[in-house]
Amino acid sequence: MAGTITIEDRGHVRLIGLNRPEKRNAFTFDMLAELARAYTDLADAPDIRCGVLHAHGSMFTAGLDLADVAPRIAAGDSITAGARIDPWGLYAERCPKPMVVAVHGKCLTLGIELALASEIVVADGTATFAQIEVARGIFPFGGATIRMAQAGGYQNAMRWLLTGDEFNAEQARRLGLVQEIVAPGLALERAVEIAQRIAAQAPLGVAATLKSARLAQQDPEAAAAPIYDDVRALMGSEDAKAAVVAFVNRQTPVFTGR
C-alpha cells in the first residue's frame, strides 16, 4: 500500500506508517479512510499477529486537516469509508489484534485517540501531546472523552480535554496514555520489540486476553462470567498442549494459532 499510509511486514508483525510528513501527517478525509483500510487488512492477514503504528517525518501527527475534513464530516460522510475496522474503534469494529503505537514529536487530537485505542504506547523524549478540539470549536470525536478518563481518571482527563493545553511524555505516562518512554529516535525500535514479543505468544491466548480485557472496560461483571469456560476451551488447543510439552522439556514453544 502506497500513499499517505505505508505498510511493512516483519515476520508476524505489521508496521503501519503515517506518511504525509510535508503536512505534519495531518489527516485528510482520504487518509482517514486509507488508515481504516490498512487496519482492516491487518485484521484479515492470517500471518500477522500484532501491529505497530508509527509516523514518518518529524512528528507523529498534527491531527486533522480541518479544511479538508470539516466539510466532509458536516456532510455526514463516513470516516472509515465502509472499511470493516475503525482504527479508533468507535464507528465500526475495533481491531481484533493488539496494536502498539510509537510516538515522537507532536501528537495532537486524533493521534492521541489512536494511542488510546491501542494496547501499548511507547513515546520518545521528544513527544508532546494536546487535545485541542475545544480551541477549534468542536470536541474530541475519536474516543478521548471515553478512554482518557478510563486510563487516567475523570478529573485528570478533564485537565487536558477542557483546556487544550500541551503535556509532555512524562505527564502522558502518569495519565496512563504512555507505558514506556525511551530516548529520542528509539520509539519505533522499542515498539517493534514489544510487538515481536506479543507475536511470539499463543495467538489464541492473546485474542482471548484482548476480548476479556476490552469487555471488562465496558462491563466488568459481563467480562467475569465467561472466563472459566473460555480458558477451559483454550486448554484443548494445540498451542496449549505444545506449551505443556515445551515446559516439561525446558524448551521455548512455537505457537501456530491452533
Secondary structure, 3 states (H helix, E strand, C coil): CCCCEEEEEECCEEEEEECCHHHCCCECHHHHHHHHHHHHHHHHCCCCCEEEEEECCCCCECCECHHHHHHHHHCCCCCCCCCCECCCCCCCECCCCCEEEEECCEEECHHHHHHHCCCEEEEECCCEEECCHHHHCCCCCCCHHHHHHHHHCHHHHHHHHCCCCEEEHHHHHHHCCCCEEECCCCHHHHHHHHHHHHHCCCHHHHHHHHHHHHHHHHCHHHHHCCHHHHHHHHHCCHHHHHHHHHHHCCCCCCCCCC
